[in-house]
């Protein structure tokens, strides 16, 4: 197909011309990672139908209202089709309502569900379709703030549609003469009083009968056109055997804006096929920012399915007003502001790869996001750490500063760095009212002792390590912008990781306020001073100073031997303070790669640390091994939680042949690319090509490299190298070249030289 397209378009010179011709959407399976449950996750995803970073998404619903597991592949009944926003199965959704077609009026969600088979299901980014066993067919294609649906009822059968207002407050109004329903939902957590998500639903067929209902006792009120309260919904009936198209859109600003969103995004589409084609074009352009060649069909499917997932979060939370300018309802202060806002992500997960990938592939959006971070700070008094959609403060660390420092290092200067540093200093020297990562737990002791003591604070060693990295990000941003005051403020904390490294055990360890190490230490024990992991996972969390960590361990040989031990250690677990097996433990055991727990974030960069210690070929081998063994495009496609694009972004970057070990440096550390040829079609109009012609499943080792025709020995490449365009040519072999990349200058950035 690619060759044919090349011959068909010889005169096109626009950068995206080739990419736009490719039908990349067909490689994506939105069911990837959906075969998940509480005990063992394969992604904890749902089949999202949406545009890139769309404000609203749509999904079939197999779980009960309020169940974190919206869609589980092993279930065979659907009870509705939801407007959804959920980041993770472990968090509640918000602004949800659902539509369910049926031939008999049944409102109870447990009784109205219909059986289906995956054989009768299509799940693509631009189009979802399922045919129930009762022969009713549902189709969905997305816009940024809405969707175009079509329900096809069997000939001669009654045609009902039920709108479920989900949990908490909702309101509906049926407009029979206009064939329309309007209303609002107010579900989710952390919103300011009075917040509503307004929706409009327009039908292209006459409404024959109608009524309202409530979903607590499933009481029906026939012929009623309005209802408001807890769990209020509506139902309508069309003539028997109808095929009805439905256009819907929502707004956080007003009912009028919801109608404007619907008209602007879907008004010109007379049929669902038009919306489907428009959405395919948007996705093909977005996915076409990276084109890969010379891999198997399965590899292509895995790559583009992961790239799809990496392109969903954070969501656009802004809308375009009647004047054509962006506005948003702030989830932080409950008022409408001009400008851009993004939400629905947890930086503890996504600072590592998802945001670095966005900085490379979506720099315009990324620049808007950086300013939005400071706007959020002004509106709620804190930099976000886990926004869903307002600040939740979950997990550990203050990683907004990582995003800001990394953006600045990569030439994205859309914000005032002095404002960013002042906001971060506030974050680093106080504790907010929401969650452990809203401000800092243990901040006083961290400054006084140089570490967060355990057991005074849970997850204290993890906090110490991540605070030290974040303080380095603050220092780095100050250094890049010539701000000596903030350099001095943060410089004294950037080596604090050393204070929780026990030279006797050669591990990061919990430490009491008296300086005593935790007793009965076992590096395979989870929890306690660590977050969703153990010391085997966190000992490597010195993103800013790998050379300093190497020195603590006694040099390259000891360091690489310990890296090797991660994979050779038995994959045993001590549950520690979790008191039972959590899914992350189960996933590590199932991966059968020793203590390497790729299903969670803390250790995902560890493979690339061989590049810092004179054995880069092991980074090449292990990265390919993880990509091949732990990822695929199926319902079992992930080794753990996908986590707002992070686990997908790890794969996308690693498949390019490099990874963002230290956001804030502008460096990407080498692994081994998955494809023979990769082209980055950059927003600045340039192309960067990674040419690895001999690459295959056996030839994973870099023998030699050249950048734009010149010999290249470094184990990393810079963001500027990529932005300038050109070609990185990699000669690949089936045996490691143990002489390449061994010079001091070949090692990636570390604070310690």
C-alpha positions in Angstrom: 0.0 0.0 0.0 2.8 2.4 0.8 4.6 2.0 -2.5 1.4 2.5 -4.4 0.7 5.7 -2.5 4.1 7.0 -3.2 3.6 6.6 -6.9 0.2 8.2 -6.8 1.4 11.3 -5.1 4.8 12.3 -6.6 4.0 16.0 -6.9 2.9 16.5 -3.3 5.4 18.4 -1.3 3.5 19.2 1.9 5.0 17.4 4.9 1.9 15.6 5.9 0.8 14.7 2.4 2.2 11.2 2.6 1.0 10.7 6.2 -2.5 11.9 5.3 -2.8 9.3 2.5 -2.1 6.5 5.0 -5.1 4.8 6.6 -3.6 4.5 10.0 -6.9 4.3 11.8 -7.4 0.8 10.7 -4.4 -0.4 12.7 -5.9 0.9 15.9 -7.9 -1.4 18.2 -9.7 0.6 20.9 -10.4 -2.6 22.7 -6.7 -2.8 23.6 -6.4 -3.4 27.4 -10.1 -3.8 28.1 -9.9 -7.3 29.5 -9.3 -6.0 33.0 -10.6 -6.6 36.5 -9.8 -5.4 40.0 -7.4 -8.3 40.6 -5.4 -8.1 37.4 -5.4 -5.3 34.9 -4.5 -5.5 31.2 -4.7 -1.8 30.8 -7.9 -0.8 32.6 -9.1 0.9 29.4 -12.4 1.2 27.7 -13.2 1.3 24.0 -12.9 5.1 23.6 -14.5 6.7 20.6 -13.1 10.3 20.5 -11.0 12.8 18.7 -7.4 13.5 19.9 -7.6 15.0 23.3 -11.3 15.5 22.9 -13.3 17.1 25.7 -15.9 14.3 25.7 -15.5 10.7 24.7 -18.0 7.9 24.2 -18.0 4.2 25.2 -20.2 1.2 25.5 -21.0 0.4 29.2 -21.0 -3.1 30.6 -20.6 -2.1 34.2 -23.2 -0.6 36.6 -23.5 3.2 36.9 -20.7 4.3 39.2 -18.6 1.2 38.6 -15.0 2.1 37.8 -14.9 -0.7 35.3 -17.0 0.8 32.5 -16.3 -1.9 30.0 -14.8 -5.4 30.6 -14.1 -7.5 27.6 -15.1 -10.8 29.3 -18.7 -9.5 29.9 -21.3 -10.0 27.2 -24.1 -7.5 28.0 -24.2 -3.7 27.4 -26.5 -1.5 29.4 -25.9 1.9 27.7 -23.6 4.1 25.6 -21.9 6.7 27.8 -20.5 10.2 27.4 -17.4 9.5 29.5 -14.3 11.2 30.8 -12.8 8.6 33.2 -9.0 8.6 33.5 -8.8 5.3 35.4 -10.9 2.5 36.7 -9.7 3.6 40.2 -11.3 7.0 39.9 -15.0 8.1 39.6 -16.2 9.5 36.3 -17.9 12.9 35.9 -20.3 14.6 33.5 -21.8 11.2 32.5 -25.1 10.3 30.9 -25.9 7.3 28.7 -28.3 6.3 25.9 -29.7 2.8 25.5 -31.8 1.6 22.5 -34.4 -1.2 23.1 -37.5 -2.7 21.7 -39.4 -2.8 25.0 -39.3 0.0 27.5 -37.2 -1.1 30.5 -35.4 1.6 32.4 -33.8 -0.4 35.2 -30.1 -0.6 34.1 -29.8 -4.2 35.3 -32.8 -5.4 33.3 -32.4 -3.3 30.2 -28.9 -4.6 29.3 -28.7 -6.5 25.9 -26.4 -9.4 25.0 -23.8 -9.0 22.3 -20.8 -10.8 20.8 -17.4 -9.3 20.0 -17.8 -10.8 16.5 -20.5 -8.2 16.0 -18.4 -5.3 17.3 -16.1 -2.8 15.6 -14.0 -0.6 17.8 -12.0 2.2 16.1 -11.1 5.7 17.2 -13.5 7.2 14.6 -16.2 4.6 14.7 -17.8 2.2 17.1 -20.5 -0.3 16.1 -22.2 -3.2 17.8 -25.1 -5.3 16.9 -27.0 -6.8 19.8 -28.3 -10.3 19.7 -31.8 -8.7 19.7 -30.7 -7.2 16.3 -30.6 -3.6 17.4 -27.5 -1.9 16.0 -25.7 1.1 17.6 -23.1 3.2 15.8 -21.0 6.1 17.1 -18.6 8.6 15.5 -17.0 11.4 17.5 -16.5 15.2 17.4 -14.4 17.0 20.0 -17.3 17.9 22.3 -20.0 15.5 21.1 -20.9 12.5 19.0 -23.0 11.4 16.1 -24.9 8.2 16.9 -27.2 6.0 14.9 -29.6 3.4 16.2 -31.2 0.9 13.8 -34.1 -1.1 15.2 -35.4 -4.4 13.7 -38.3 -4.0 11.2 -41.7 -4.1 12.9 -40.2 -3.9 16.4 -40.9 -1.0 18.8 -38.2 1.7 18.9 -37.4 3.1 22.4 -34.4 5.1 23.5 -33.6 5.6 27.2 -31.5 8.5 28.6 -30.0 7.6 32.0 -28.8 10.6 34.1 -26.2 8.4 35.9 -25.7 9.1 39.6 -26.3 12.3 41.5 -28.0 15.4 40.1 -29.4 15.6 36.6 -32.1 17.4 34.7 -33.9 16.7 31.4 -36.3 18.5 29.2 -38.0 16.9 26.2 -38.9 19.0 23.2 -41.3 16.8 21.2 -42.0 19.3 18.4 -38.3 19.9 17.9 -37.3 16.2 18.2 -34.8 17.2 20.9 -33.8 16.6 24.5 -31.8 19.1 26.5 -30.6 18.9 30.0 -27.6 18.7 32.4 -25.7 16.3 34.6 -23.8 17.1 37.8 -21.9 14.0 38.7 -18.3 13.5 39.8 -16.2 14.9 42.6 -14.4 18.1 43.5 -16.5 20.6 41.6 -17.5 24.0 42.7 -21.2 24.4 43.7 -23.5 25.0 40.8 -21.3 23.2 38.2 -23.2 21.6 35.4 -22.4 19.8 32.2 -25.1 20.9 29.7 -26.1 18.6 26.9 -28.3 18.8 23.8 -29.5 15.7 21.9 -31.0 16.2 18.4 -32.9 13.4 16.6 -33.6 13.2 12.8 -36.8 11.3 13.3 -40.1 12.4 14.9 -40.7 11.6 18.6 -43.8 9.5 18.9 -44.1 9.2 22.7 -42.0 10.2 25.7 -41.7 10.5 29.4 -39.2 11.0 32.3 -38.0 8.6 35.0 -35.6 8.4 38.0 -33.0 5.7 38.4 -33.1 5.1 42.1 -36.5 3.3 42.2 -36.9 3.2 38.4 -40.2 5.1 38.6 -41.6 6.1 35.1 -43.6 9.3 34.6 -45.3 8.9 31.2 -46.0 12.1 29.1 -43.7 14.2 31.3 -41.4 16.6 29.5 -39.3 17.8 32.4 -37.6 16.3 35.4 -34.8 17.4 37.8 -33.3 15.7 40.8 -31.1 12.7 41.7 -30.7 10.3 38.8 -33.3 11.8 36.5 -33.6 10.7 32.9 -35.9 10.6 29.9 -37.2 8.1 27.4 -38.6 8.5 23.9 -40.3 6.3 21.4 -40.0 6.5 17.6 -42.1 4.7 15.1 -41.5 0.9 14.9 -38.4 -0.3 13.0 -36.8 3.1 12.6 -33.2 4.0 11.8 -32.6 7.2 13.7 -29.5 9.5 13.7 -28.6 11.3 16.9 -26.4 14.4 17.2 -25.3 15.3 20.7 -22.8 17.7 22.3 -22.1 19.0 25.8 -20.8 22.2 27.4 -19.5 23.1 30.8 -20.3 26.8 30.1 -24.0 27.0 29.2 -26.9 25.3 27.4 -26.5 27.8 24.6 -22.8 26.8 24.3 -23.8 23.2 24.1 -26.1 23.9 21.2 -23.3 26.0 19.6 -20.9 23.1 20.0 -23.4 20.7 18.4 -24.1 23.0 15.5 -20.4 23.9 14.8 -19.0 20.4 15.1 -21.9 18.3 13.7 -24.3 20.6 12.0 -22.9 20.1 8.5 -22.9 16.3 8.7 -26.1 15.0 7.2 -25.1 11.4 7.8 -23.0 9.5 10.3 -20.8 8.5 7.5 -19.7 12.1 7.1 -18.8 12.4 10.8 -17.0 9.0 10.6 -14.9 10.2 7.6 -14.1 13.5 9.2 -13.0 11.8 12.4 -10.9 9.4 10.4 -9.2 12.3 8.6 -8.4 14.0 12.0 -7.0 10.8 13.4 -5.0 9.9 10.3 -3.4 13.3 10.4 -2.6 13.0 14.2 -1.3 9.4 13.9 0.5 10.4 10.8 2.8 12.6 12.8 4.8 9.4 13.2 4.9 7.0 10.3 6.5 3.6 10.8 7.6 1.1 8.1 9.2 -2.3 8.0 7.4 -4.0 10.9 4.9 -6.8 11.1 1.2 -6.1 10.9 1.0 -7.0 14.6 3.8 -4.5 15.4 2.0 -1.8 13.4 -1.3 -2.5 15.3 0.5 -2.3 18.7 2.3 0.9 17.8 -0.7 2.8 16.5 -3.1 1.5 19.2 -0.6 2.8 21.8 -0.2 6.1 19.9 -4.0 6.4 19.9 -4.1 5.9 23.7 -1.2 8.4 24.1 -3.3 11.0 22.3 -6.3 11.0 24.6 -5.0 12.7 27.7 -5.0 15.4 28.9 -8.4 16.5 27.6 -9.3 19.8 26.2 -11.4 21.5 28.8 -12.0 24.6 26.7 -14.7 25.5 24.2 -14.9 27.9 21.3 -17.3 30.8 21.8 -19.6 32.5 19.3 -16.7 35.0 18.7 -14.4 32.1 17.6 -12.2 32.5 20.7 -11.5 29.9 23.4 -13.2 29.9 26.8 -13.4 27.5 29.6 -15.3 26.9 32.8 -12.7 26.5 35.4 -13.0 23.4 37.6 -10.8 25.2 40.1 -12.7 28.4 40.8 -16.1 27.7 39.2 -16.1 30.7 36.8 -15.7 31.1 33.0 -12.3 32.4 31.7 -10.9 33.2 28.3 -8.1 30.9 27.1 -7.2 27.3 27.1 -7.5 24.7 29.9 -6.6 21.0 29.9 -7.4 18.4 32.6 -7.8 14.7 33.4 -4.3 13.3 34.1 -2.1 12.4 37.0 1.4 13.8 36.6 3.0 11.1 38.8 2.2 8.8 35.9 2.5 11.0 32.9 5.5 13.3 33.5 7.8 10.4 32.6 6.8 9.8 28.9 3.3 11.1 28.0 4.2 14.8 28.3 7.6 14.4 26.8 6.0 12.7 23.8 3.5 15.6 23.6 6.3 18.1 23.7 7.8 16.5 20.7 4.7 15.7 18.7 2.2 18.3 19.8 4.3 21.4 20.7 1.6 24.0 20.1 -0.9 22.2 22.4 1.9 21.6 24.9 2.7 25.3 25.0 -0.9 26.2 25.7 -0.9 23.5 28.4 2.0 25.1 30.2 0.2 28.4 30.5 -2.9 26.6 31.6 -0.9 25.1 34.5 -0.2 28.6 35.8 -3.8 29.7 35.2 -4.9 26.7 37.3 -2.4 27.8 40.1 -3.9 31.3 40.1 -7.5 29.9 40.3 -7.1 27.4 43.1 -3.8 28.4 44.8 -1.9 25.2 43.8 -0.2 23.8 40.8 -2.2 20.7 39.7 -0.8 17.3 40.5 -3.7 15.0 39.7 -6.5 16.9 37.9 -9.8 15.1 37.4 -11.0 17.6 36.4 -10.1 19.8 39.5 -7.2 19.2 41.7 -7.2 15.9 43.6 -3.6 15.7 44.9 -3.3 12.0 44.4 0.0 10.0 44.5 3.3 11.7 45.4 5.6 14.4 44.1 5.1 17.9 42.6 5.6 17.1 39.0 4.0 20.1 37.4 7.5 21.6 37.6 8.8 18.7 35.6 6.5 19.6 32.8 7.4 23.2 32.9 11.2 22.7 33.1 11.0 20.1 30.3 9.0 22.4 28.1 11.4 25.3 28.6 14.4 23.0 27.9 12.7 22.1 24.6 12.1 25.7 23.5 8.5 25.9 24.5 8.5 29.3 26.1 4.8 30.1 26.4 4.8 31.0 30.1 6.5 33.3 32.6 9.3 31.2 34.2 9.4 33.4 37.2 5.7 32.9 37.8 6.3 29.1 37.4 9.1 29.1 39.9 7.2 31.1 42.5 4.2 28.7 42.1 6.6 25.7 42.6 8.2 27.2 45.7 4.8 27.6 47.2 4.1 24.0 46.3 7.4 22.7 47.8 7.1 24.6 51.1 3.5 23.9 52.2 0.8 21.3 52.3 -2.5 21.8 50.6 -6.0 20.5 51.6 -6.3 17.7 48.9 -4.2 14.5 48.8 -0.6 13.9 49.5 0.7 15.5 46.3 -1.3 18.7 46.8 1.7 20.6 48.2 4.1 18.3 50.1 3.5 15.9 52.9 6.6 16.0 55.2 7.9 19.2 53.7 9.3 20.6 56.9 11.2 17.4 57.8 12.4 17.2 54.2 14.0 20.6 54.5 15.3 20.0 58.0 16.6 16.4 57.7 17.1 16.2 54.0 14.6 13.4 53.7 11.0 12.5 54.7 11.1 10.3 57.7 9.4 6.9 58.0 7.1 5.8 59.6 6.1 9.4 60.4 4.9 9.7 56.8 3.8 6.8 54.6 5.6 6.4 51.2 8.4 8.6 52.7 11.3 7.3 50.7 9.4 7.6 47.4 8.5 11.1 48.4 12.1 12.0 49.1 13.3 10.7 45.8 10.6 12.4 43.8 10.9 15.7 45.7 14.6 15.7 45.0 14.0 15.3 41.3 11.3 18.0 41.3 13.7 20.4 43.2 16.3 19.7 40.5 13.6 20.6 37.9 13.0 23.9 39.7 16.8 24.5 39.9 17.1 23.6 36.2 14.3 26.0 35.1 15.9 28.7 37.2 19.3 28.0 35.7 18.0 28.1 32.1 16.3 31.4 32.8 19.2 33.0 34.7 17.3 33.3 38.0 20.0 33.0 40.7 17.6 33.3 43.6 15.6 30.2 42.8 18.8 28.3 41.8 20.1 28.9 45.3 16.7 28.0 46.9 16.5 24.6 45.2 20.2 23.7 44.8 20.6 22.4 48.4 17.9 19.7 47.9 18.8 18.2 44.5 21.1 15.6 46.1 18.7 14.6 48.8 18.3 11.1 47.3 21.7 10.3 48.9 20.1 10.5 52.3 17.8 7.5 51.7 20.4 5.3 50.1 21.7 2.8 52.6 25.3 1.9 51.7 25.1 -1.3 53.9 22.2 -2.8 51.9 22.9 -0.9 48.6 19.2 0.0 48.4 17.0 3.0 48.9 15.4 2.4 52.3 13.1 3.9 54.9 14.7 6.1 57.5 13.5 7.3 60.8 13.7 10.9 62.1 16.6 9.8 64.3 18.6 8.7 61.3 18.1 5.0 61.9 17.2 2.7 59.0 14.0 0.7 59.0 14.5 -2.7 60.7 14.1 -6.1 59.0 14.5 -4.5 55.6 13.7 -6.7 52.6 13.9 -5.2 49.2 11.0 -7.3 47.9 8.6 -5.9 50.5 6.0 -3.5 49.0 4.6 -0.4 50.5 5.7 1.2 53.7 8.2 3.9 52.6 7.4 3.1 48.9 4.5 3.8 46.6 2.9 0.9 44.8 6.3 -0.8 44.7 9.4 -1.9 46.6 13.0 -1.0 46.9 14.0 -2.9 43.8 11.7 -0.5 41.9 12.6 2.8 43.7 16.3 2.4 44.0 16.6 3.7 40.5 14.5 6.9 40.9 17.4 9.3 40.7 16.4 10.7 37.3 18.6 13.8 37.7 21.8 12.1 38.7 22.3 8.6 37.5 26.1 9.0 37.7 25.8 10.0 41.3 23.8 6.8 42.0 26.5 4.8 40.1 29.1 6.3 42.4 27.1 5.4 45.5 27.0 1.8 44.3 30.7 1.7 43.7 31.1 2.3 40.0 29.8 1.0 36.7 30.5 -2.7 37.3 28.5 -2.8 40.5 25.8 -0.7 39.1 25.2 -2.8 36.0 25.4 -6.0 38.0 22.6 -4.6 40.2 20.6 -3.7 37.1 21.1 -7.2 35.9 19.8 -8.5 39.2 16.5 -6.8 38.7 15.8 -9.4 36.0 17.5 -12.4 37.6 16.0 -12.1 41.1 13.0 -14.4 41.7 9.7 -12.6 41.0 8.6 -13.0 44.6 6.5 -10.6 46.6 6.2 -9.6 50.2 2.9 -7.7 50.5 4.1 -5.5 53.3 1.8 -2.7 54.5 -0.7 -3.6 51.7 -1.5 -6.7 53.7 -2.5 -8.6 50.5 -1.7 -8.9 46.9 -2.6 -5.8 44.9 -2.9 -6.0 41.2 0.5 -4.4 40.6 2.1 -7.3 42.5 0.1 -9.8 40.5 1.2 -8.2 37.2 4.8 -8.2 38.1 4.6 -12.0 38.9 2.7 -12.6 35.7 5.3 -10.7 33.6 7.9 -13.2 34.9 10.8 -10.8 34.5 12.2 -11.0 38.0 11.6 -7.9 40.0 11.1 -5.8 36.9 7.5 -4.4 37.3 6.8 -2.6 34.1 3.0 -2.6 34.8 3.6 0.4 37.1 5.5 3.6 36.6 8.4 3.7 39.1 10.7 1.3 37.2 9.8 2.1 33.6 13.0 4.1 33.0 15.3 1.6 34.6 16.2 -0.3 31.4 17.7 2.8 29.9 20.2 3.3 32.8 22.6 0.9 31.1 23.4 3.8 28.8 24.9 5.7 31.7 27.2 2.9 32.8 29.0 1.6 29.8 26.7 -1.2 28.7 24.2 0.4 26.2 23.6 -2.8 24.4 21.7 -4.1 27.4 19.3 -1.1 27.1 18.8 -2.1 23.5 18.1 -5.7 24.3 15.8 -5.2 27.3 13.8 -2.5 25.7 13.0 -4.7 22.7 12.3 -7.6 25.0 9.7 -5.6 27.0 8.0 -4.2 23.9 7.7 -7.7 22.4 6.7 -9.6 25.5 4.5 -7.2 27.4 2.6 -5.3 24.7 0.2 -6.1 22.0 -3.0 -4.6 20.4 -5.4 -7.1 21.9 -7.8 -6.8 24.8 -4.9 -8.2 26.9 -2.5 -5.6 25.4 -0.9 -4.0 28.5 1.2 -5.3 31.5 -0.8 -3.2 33.9 -2.7 0.0 34.1 -2.4 2.1 31.0 -2.6 5.3 33.1 -3.7 8.3 31.0 -1.3 7.5 28.1 1.9 6.9 30.1 2.3 3.2 29.5 1.4 3.7 25.9 3.8 6.6 25.6 6.6 4.5 27.0 5.9 2.1 24.1 5.7 4.8 21.4 8.9 6.5 22.5 10.7 3.2 23.0 9.5 2.0 19.6 11.2 5.1 18.1 14.4 3.8 19.7 14.8 6.2 22.7 13.2 7.3 26.0 12.9 10.4 28.2 14.7 9.3 31.3 15.2 12.8 32.6 12.5 15.3 31.6 14.0 18.7 31.9 17.2 18.0 30.0 15.9 17.8 26.4 17.7 14.5 26.0 16.3 11.1 24.8 18.3 8.0 25.8 18.8 5.2 23.3 17.2 1.8 23.2 16.4 0.0 20.0 13.8 0.9 17.5 11.0 -1.5 16.6 10.8 -0.7 12.9 13.1 -0.5 9.9 12.2 3.1 9.2 10.4 5.7 11.3 9.6 9.3 10.2 8.7 12.1 12.6 6.6 14.6 10.7 7.2 17.6 12.9 4.9 20.6 13.5 7.7 22.9 12.3 7.5 21.3 8.8 10.6 19.3 9.1 11.1 15.5 9.1 13.4 13.4 11.2 14.0 9.9 9.9 15.3 6.9 12.0 16.7 4.6 9.4 17.5 1.1 10.7 17.2 -1.0 7.5 18.6 -4.3 8.9 16.3 -4.1 12.0 14.2 -7.2 12.8 13.4 -9.3 15.9 16.9 -10.8 15.9 18.9 -7.7 14.8 18.2 -5.5 17.9 21.7 -4.2 18.6 23.1 -0.9 17.3 26.5 -1.7 15.6 27.1 1.9 14.6 25.2 5.2 14.1 25.5 8.3 12.0 23.5 11.6 12.4 23.1 13.4 9.1 26.1 11.5 7.6 28.4 12.0 10.6 29.5 9.3 12.9 27.5 9.4 16.1 28.7 7.6 19.2 26.4 9.1 21.9 23.9 7.0 23.8 21.3 9.8 23.5 19.9 12.3 21.1 18.7 15.9 21.8 15.4 17.5 21.2 17.0 20.1 19.1 18.6 17.4 16.9 15.1 16.0 16.3 13.6 19.5 15.6 16.3 20.3 13.1 15.2 17.4 11.0 17.5 15.0 9.3 18.4 11.3 9.5 19.7 9.1 12.2 21.1 6.0 10.5 21.5 2.9 12.6 23.4 -0.2 11.5 21.8 -3.1 13.3 23.1 -6.5 14.2 22.3 -9.7 16.0 25.1 -9.4 18.5 26.0 -6.5 20.7 28.7 -4.1 19.8 30.4 -3.8 23.2 32.8 -1.1 22.0 30.3 1.6 20.9 29.1 4.4 23.2 31.7 4.0 25.9 33.2 7.5 26.0 32.5 9.9 28.9 30.8 12.2 26.5 28.6 9.4 25.2 26.7 9.2 28.5 23.5 11.1 29.0 23.0 13.9 31.4 23.8 13.5 35.1 24.3 16.2 37.7 27.5 14.4 38.8 30.1 14.4 36.0 
